Amino acid sequence: MRTKITLACVPCKQRNYNTTKDKKKHPDRMEIKKFCRFCNSHTEHRETR
């Protein structure tokens, strides 16, 4: 089953993206490089609780 998660920018802590993930395949927190419109650059985004 896929669960909804929120991705937050690491440097500025803004929550920018909502997505889904499969908890069986990825049990730990997801980390993706995505564009942050507040930092105006590509930064690391981590899954929040």
C-alpha positions in Angstrom: 0.0 0.0 0.0 1.3 3.5 -0.9 1.3 6.1 1.8 1.3 9.9 1.4 4.4 11.7 2.5 5.6 15.4 2.5 9.1 16.4 1.3 10.8 19.4 3.1 13.8 21.3 1.9 16.9 20.7 4.1 18.4 24.2 4.1 15.3 26.3 4.4 12.9 23.8 6.1 10.0 24.7 3.8 7.6 21.9 2.9 7.4 22.0 -0.9 6.2 18.6 -2.3 3.6 15.9 -1.5 4.1 12.5 -3.0 3.5 8.8 -2.2 5.8 5.9 -1.5 5.7 2.2 -0.9 6.6 1.4 2.7 7.5 -2.2 1.9 10.2 -1.2 -0.6 11.4 1.9 1.2 11.0 1.6 5.0 13.4 4.4 5.9 13.0 8.1 5.2 13.2 9.2 1.5 15.8 11.8 0.3 15.5 13.3 -3.1 17.2 16.3 -4.9 14.4 18.6 -6.1 14.0 22.2 -7.0 13.1 24.6 -4.1 11.4 27.8 -5.2 12.3 29.5 -1.9 16.0 28.7 -2.2 15.8 29.1 -6.0 18.1 26.1 -6.6 18.1 22.3 -6.5 18.5 21.1 -2.9 18.1 18.0 -0.9 14.5 17.2 0.2 13.7 14.8 3.0 10.6 13.1 4.1 8.9 14.7 7.1 6.7 13.1 9.7 
